[in-house]
Amino acid sequence: MRISVLLLSLFFAVSAVAELPPLKVDGRRLTADGKEVRLRGINWGWWHHGGTIYTETHMKQQAEWGTNVVRLPISYTDVANKDGSWNEDNFAKLDEVVRWAKKHNQYVIIDMHVCVGGQTIAHYVEGGRNRIWTDAEAQRRHIDLWRELARRYRGEPVVAAYEMMNEPTTDTAGRKSLIDLNRRTVAAIREIDPDKIIVVSDDNWSASLGDGVEVKDPNILYTFHFYLGDLLVWAGNHGEDGKKLSGTRGWTKFELPLEFSGDIKAFSLLLRSVRNSGRVWFDDIKLTDAKGRILYSISFDRDTESFFVERPPVTVGAYDEWR
């Protein structure tokens, strides 16, 4: 009987999944237990909203592909209620993803994709865009949210890093406002979690890294985003000549000529009004070839099932069937 118990105990000890060691920045290297690590992973864009819901099956699948990290974007509205309390139901969803990651040996980078008040000209939240750079209350709430995230995930090695904000764009507020908020947020996180990696972005959609963005902390990763090459093409035609619009105007026809390489198999159409005031409606959309032949035609009057609201719960993109 004693031998059986020892054998059983040994079986469980060998079968248990080894816990991932915490990641650390060591000079110019990323390490775990002193060994250099290269992160390979997937960005779970809007992972818990309609149309892009990820499950443990996806975590298992990416692990089988050889990944070791998931970047998990969240909006402040996911975990913070309007009254300043925390949304425990949504925090539970975050905790669930961390459990999946732990089970399948994946690190998690928590990415604040939409900040309080909006950190880019594109994010419309709580009545405005880009308010975080000039609104002291929005900055306070942003820092408080990171304090709370640090409190909950300090000591959890699977949560490898805190990415303070995705692709900030200060616009007229100036880059100094970002540098200042970065440093204040890092200091607040360090009061609670002295060990976790913190990811720092620079201005202008994180398109580069410039002088002054450095934070005096040994455990910082700096990130920049690039959208170049044939795999991704951003094409736009606002039809507004860079002017801000307001008030009422009639229906306006916009035409956008595009050239696609021969290996393009799919593309998505995004309808968005940026830097304007008021409400905007979109209607008939036609795709024609160079000879004017209609390849595809769609209308909000009859084909609403073909459209979905971009990135809910951001309060844009609502379909009004009476217009």
Stockholm file with secondary structure:
# STOCKHOLM 1.0

chainA/1-323         MRISVLLLSLFFAVSAVAELPPLKVDGRRLTADGKEVRLRGINWGWWHHGGTIYTETHMKQQAEWGTNVVRLPISYTDVANKDGSWNEDNFAKLDEVVRWAKKHNQYVIIDMHVCVGGQTIAHYVEGGRNRIWTDAEAQRRHIDLWRELARRYRGEPVVAAYEMMNEPTTDTAGRKSLIDLNRRTVAAIREIDPDKIIVVSDDNWSASLGDGVEVKDPNILYTFHFYLGDLLVWAGNHGEDGKKLSGTRGWTKFELPLEFSGDIKAFSLLLRSVRNSGRVWFDDIKLTDAKGRILYSISFDRDTESFFVERPPVTVGAYDEWR
#=GR chainA/1-323 SS CHHHHHHHHHHHHHHSCCCCCCEEEETTEEEETTEECCCCEEECTTTTSTTCCCCHHHHHHHHHTTCCEEEEEEEHHHHBCTTSCBCHHHHHHHHHHHHHHHHTTCEEEEEEEECTTCSSSSCCBTTBSSGGGTCHHHHHHHHHHHHHHHHHHTTCTTEEEEECCSSCCCGGGCHHHHHHHHHHHHHHHHHHCSSSEEEEECHHHHTCCCTTCCCSCTTEEEECCCCCSSSCCCCCCCSSTTCCCCSCCCCCCCCCCCCCCTTCCCCCCCCCCCSCCSCCCCCCEEEECTTCCEEEEECTTTCGGGCCCSSTTSSCCCCCTTC
#=GC SS_cons         CHHHHHHHHHHHHHHSCCCCCCEEEETTEEEETTEECCCCEEECTTTTSTTCCCCHHHHHHHHHTTCCEEEEEEEHHHHBCTTSCBCHHHHHHHHHHHHHHHHTTCEEEEEEEECTTCSSSSCCBTTBSSGGGTCHHHHHHHHHHHHHHHHHHTTCTTEEEEECCSSCCCGGGCHHHHHHHHHHHHHHHHHHCSSSEEEEECHHHHTCCCTTCCCSCTTEEEECCCCCSSSCCCCCCCSSTTCCCCSCCCCCCCCCCCCCCTTCCCCCCCCCCCSCCSCCCCCCEEEECTTCCEEEEECTTTCGGGCCCSSTTSSCCCCCTTC
//
